[in-house]
Amino acid sequence: MDLRLAAYAVCIDDGRVLLAHAVKPDGEKTWTLPGGKVEHAEDPFDAVIREVAEETGLDSVVERLLGVDSRVIPAAERRLPGQPELQNVGIFYQVRIIGGQLRPEPNGDTAASIWTPITHVARLGRSSLLDVGLALAQTVPATGHVPPVPVGGLIRH
């Protein structure tokens, strides 16, 4: 089994959420939250700030830890065939933008970043982690955990 530790930013302002349009290795595009892999010896707190800057061009500060999501993606559902199942552990932070200029990620996997009304998210082809992050931000559960988001339709791993 592969293991991926990632940090994600949930940035909500005036009824809008900051989204990243990710391009997967197989060419599939999906809407997601800014964030990504925590590098070796990197603190997830620092990783989320770095990822927001890399993917969106915006400077951010962490306001609070929202929670942690852990899910196993079966080998058969991985985008690239022949890979083992993947456990993705996502750490979600509430962030606030303090500066910068919104832009696509140069030479990266994020084709575009946008502010979109939260009410429009349900109509987007999106990653399950987007729904997890919004659920954490909207309910702020004391445990930092929300029920699993089912994958299918417009929601992907």
Order of alpha helices (4+ residues) and beta strands (2+ residues): beta-beta-beta-beta-beta-alpha-beta-beta-beta-beta-alpha-beta
